[in-house]
Amino acid sequence: MCCSHGVIPRSDPRFSFLPAITPTRSYTHDPFLHLHVSARTRTRFRPLRARAAVNDRSVAAPPQEVEALSFYDLLGISETGTLLEIKHAYKQLARKYHPDVSPPGRVDEYTQRFIRVQEAYETLSDPGRRAMYDRDMARGLHLAFSARKAIPER
Protein backbone atom coordinates (compact mmCIF):
# COMPACT_ATOMS: atom_id res chain seq x y z
CA MET A 1 0.00 0.00 0.00
CA CYS A 2 1.56 3.28 -1.12
CA CYS A 3 0.56 6.36 0.75
CA SER A 4 2.40 9.59 1.43
CA HIS A 5 1.47 13.13 2.36
CA GLY A 6 -2.24 12.38 2.77
CA VAL A 7 -2.64 10.81 -0.71
CA ILE A 8 -5.17 8.01 -0.94
CA PRO A 9 -3.56 4.64 -1.64
CA ARG A 10 -3.88 3.67 -5.32
CA SER A 11 -4.45 0.03 -4.54
CA ASP A 12 -7.71 0.76 -2.65
CA PRO A 13 -10.58 -0.43 -4.93
CA ARG A 14 -13.01 2.11 -3.47
CA PHE A 15 -11.11 4.88 -5.23
CA SER A 16 -10.32 3.20 -8.56
CA PHE A 17 -12.51 5.69 -10.45
CA LEU A 18 -10.11 8.52 -9.57
CA PRO A 19 -7.42 9.36 -12.13
CA ALA A 20 -3.92 8.30 -11.20
CA ILE A 21 -1.83 11.33 -10.29
CA THR A 22 1.90 11.07 -10.33
CA PRO A 23 3.78 13.55 -8.20
CA THR A 24 5.70 16.13 -10.20
CA ARG A 25 8.30 16.71 -7.52
CA SER A 26 9.56 15.01 -4.43
CA TYR A 27 8.50 16.35 -1.03
CA THR A 28 11.50 15.41 1.03
CA HIS A 29 11.55 18.79 2.71
CA ASP A 30 9.12 20.86 4.72
CA PRO A 31 6.29 22.12 2.43
CA PHE A 32 6.27 25.43 4.30
CA LEU A 33 9.93 26.03 3.56
CA HIS A 34 9.10 28.38 0.69
CA LEU A 35 6.68 30.45 2.73
CA HIS A 36 7.52 34.12 2.24
CA VAL A 37 8.12 35.99 5.48
CA SER A 38 8.11 39.75 5.26
CA ALA A 39 10.39 41.99 7.30
CA ARG A 40 7.42 43.05 9.43
CA THR A 41 6.75 39.45 10.40
CA ARG A 42 10.35 38.90 11.41
CA THR A 43 10.36 41.73 13.93
CA ARG A 44 11.65 40.49 17.24
CA PHE A 45 9.78 41.44 20.34
CA ARG A 46 11.53 41.85 23.63
CA PRO A 47 10.06 39.70 26.38
CA LEU A 48 7.58 41.41 28.60
CA ARG A 49 9.38 42.96 31.54
CA ALA A 50 6.45 42.97 33.94
CA ARG A 51 7.31 40.93 36.96
CA ALA A 52 4.41 40.07 39.16
CA ALA A 53 5.03 40.13 42.84
CA VAL A 54 6.44 36.59 42.80
CA ASN A 55 9.74 37.81 44.21
CA ASP A 56 8.25 40.94 45.70
CA ARG A 57 7.49 41.75 49.30
CA SER A 58 3.74 41.14 48.83
CA VAL A 59 4.26 37.37 48.57
CA ALA A 60 6.14 37.11 51.82
CA ALA A 61 4.09 39.82 53.51
CA PRO A 62 1.42 38.90 56.03
CA PRO A 63 -2.19 39.55 54.90
CA GLN A 64 -2.38 42.81 56.90
CA GLU A 65 0.61 44.23 55.03
CA VAL A 66 -0.82 43.13 51.67
CA GLU A 67 -3.85 45.30 52.41
CA ALA A 68 -1.54 48.31 52.91
CA LEU A 69 0.26 47.86 49.56
CA SER A 70 -0.72 50.03 46.63
CA PHE A 71 -2.25 48.26 43.64
CA TYR A 72 0.99 48.87 41.74
CA ASP A 73 3.07 47.26 44.50
CA LEU A 74 0.60 44.40 44.76
CA LEU A 75 0.94 43.62 41.05
CA GLY A 76 4.68 44.25 41.14
CA ILE A 77 4.67 46.91 38.41
CA SER A 78 5.74 50.54 38.24
CA GLU A 79 3.23 53.39 38.33
CA THR A 80 3.94 53.97 34.64
CA GLY A 81 3.18 50.35 33.75
CA THR A 82 1.36 49.66 30.50
CA LEU A 83 -1.91 47.77 30.13
CA LEU A 84 0.05 44.81 28.78
CA GLU A 85 2.26 44.75 31.88
CA ILE A 86 -0.81 45.00 34.13
CA LYS A 87 -2.49 42.07 32.36
CA HIS A 88 0.65 39.94 32.49
CA ALA A 89 1.20 40.58 36.20
CA TYR A 90 -2.48 39.95 36.93
CA LYS A 91 -2.48 36.62 35.10
CA GLN A 92 0.61 35.43 36.98
CA LEU A 93 -0.81 36.36 40.37
CA ALA A 94 -4.31 35.10 39.56
CA ARG A 95 -2.85 31.69 38.71
CA LYS A 96 -0.84 31.73 41.92
CA TYR A 97 -3.56 32.87 44.33
CA HIS A 98 -6.71 31.42 42.78
CA PRO A 99 -8.72 29.63 45.51
CA ASP A 100 -8.81 26.43 43.44
CA VAL A 101 -5.02 26.05 43.64
CA SER A 102 -4.46 27.21 47.20
CA PRO A 103 -2.86 24.90 49.78
CA PRO A 104 -5.44 23.31 52.11
CA GLY A 105 -4.38 25.28 55.20
CA ARG A 106 -4.23 28.67 53.46
CA VAL A 107 -7.51 28.85 51.51
CA ASP A 108 -8.77 31.99 53.30
CA GLU A 109 -5.46 33.82 52.90
CA TYR A 110 -5.18 32.94 49.19
CA THR A 111 -8.81 33.90 48.59
CA GLN A 112 -8.26 37.34 50.16
CA ARG A 113 -5.11 37.88 48.11
CA PHE A 114 -6.90 36.79 44.94
CA ILE A 115 -9.72 39.25 45.63
CA ARG A 116 -7.20 42.04 46.21
CA VAL A 117 -5.29 41.18 42.99
CA GLN A 118 -8.60 41.10 41.09
CA GLU A 119 -9.51 44.53 42.45
CA ALA A 120 -6.08 45.91 41.50
CA TYR A 121 -6.48 44.61 37.95
CA GLU A 122 -10.02 45.96 37.56
CA THR A 123 -8.91 49.38 38.78
CA LEU A 124 -5.64 49.72 36.88
CA SER A 125 -6.88 48.25 33.59
CA ASP A 126 -9.66 50.86 33.30
CA PRO A 127 -8.17 54.25 32.31
CA GLY A 128 -10.82 56.29 34.15
CA ARG A 129 -10.59 54.31 37.37
CA ARG A 130 -6.81 54.29 37.15
CA ALA A 131 -6.71 58.09 36.85
CA MET A 132 -9.01 58.37 39.87
CA TYR A 133 -6.85 55.91 41.81
CA ASP A 134 -3.67 57.80 40.91
CA ARG A 135 -5.26 61.08 41.99
CA ASP A 136 -6.33 59.56 45.31
CA MET A 137 -2.84 58.06 45.81
CA ALA A 138 -1.31 61.50 45.32
CA ARG A 139 -3.56 62.72 48.12
CA GLY A 140 -2.61 59.77 50.32
CA LEU A 141 -6.03 58.10 50.07
CA HIS A 142 -5.13 54.81 48.38
CA LEU A 143 -6.46 52.76 51.29
CA ALA A 144 -9.89 54.38 51.00
CA PHE A 145 -10.19 53.57 47.29
CA SER A 146 -11.60 50.08 47.87
CA ALA A 147 -14.49 51.45 49.89
CA ARG A 148 -15.58 53.58 46.93
CA LYS A 149 -16.55 50.42 45.06
CA ALA A 150 -19.26 49.61 47.61
CA ILE A 151 -21.01 52.96 47.13
CA PRO A 152 -23.58 52.73 44.30
CA GLU A 153 -23.24 55.33 41.55
CA ARG A 154 -26.14 57.76 41.04
Sequence and secondary structure as in RCSB ss.txt:
>XXXX:A:sequence
MCCSHGVIPRSDPRFSFLPAITPTRSYTHDPFLHLHVSARTRTRFRPLRARAAVNDRSVAAPPQEVEALSFYDLL
GISETGTLLEIKHAYKQLARKYHPDVSPPGRVDEYTQRFIRVQEAYETLSDPGRRAMYDRDMARGLHLAFSARKA
IPER
>XXXX:A:secstr
    TT   TT GGGTTS     SS   S TTTT    TTTT          GGGSHHHHS HHHHHHS HHHHH
T  TT  HHHHHHHHHHHHHHH GGGS GGGHHHHHHHHHHHHHHHHHHHSHHHHHHHHHHHHTT TTTHHHHTT
S   
